[in-house]
Amino acid sequence: MIRITPKTNTNMKKNIILMALALIVTLPSSAQYRPYGGYRRPYARPAAPARRSYGEPFVYYGFRVGATGSTVKSDDPYLDGGTMKSGFNAGLTLGVMLSPTTPLFFETGLQYTEKGGKGTYNGNKTTYQLNYIEVPLVVKYQYKIDNNIAITPFLGGYVAGGVGGNIKDVNSRYAESSFTDRNFRRFDGGLRVGCGLMLDMFYLEAGYDAGLANISNDSFDSSHTGSFFANVGVNF
């Protein structure tokens, strides 16, 4: 028979306390986020496509293509295109993880996007085509549903430079360049907000660009773009 003395009982309590402390210390590290495989789970190996979509070391790149629906609102009646006009956008994207323990990414890229609007001036239908090379600058949070699916809300901004486009008077069949000294400035910039969905290496997103820069060349008037967008693409 083993006799338990007060000293033995004290030693057992110390050992139990030490084991509990060791367990508490190791718990945070066992739940640490891994960008290429989600949260660590016992006996669960991340799927290969999920690792590829996040990239190593914590970098991904890809391409996007989609559609836009935009307006350009102005104090100048000649430049006011408050009715939505459809367009096209396409480009490349690059994402970099900001922390090895948090699924927070900075994403940028280079894309071609068509903005503008429709309006009426002096009783004539007018269309405004504003084509830009645009650089998004957003922060994305990736909320993983499982190893292959993640929801990615994002917030940030964009800067853009006008590369072409026309103002067309449909009734009189007259057209002139959108970017002239009496029409629009080439520089644009503003806020971007939206949400995406990762499905393995495939990606879908929708969002809105709110133009903050005054793109009117007139010192007394202001003009601002606004654009909804919906894209599909692939991450590598």
Beta strands, then each sheet from edge to edge (+ up, - down):
strand 1: 33-34
strand 2: 38-39
strand 3: 59-74
strand 4: 81-99
strand 5: 102-121
strand 6: 124-141
strand 7: 143-144
strand 8: 149-164
strand 9: 166-169
strand 10: 174-177
strand 11: 187-199
strand 12: 202-211
strand 13: 223-235
sheet 1: 1+ 2-
sheet 2: 7+ 8- 6+ 5- 4+ 3- 13+ 12- 11+
sheet 3: 7+ 8- 6+ 9- 10+
end
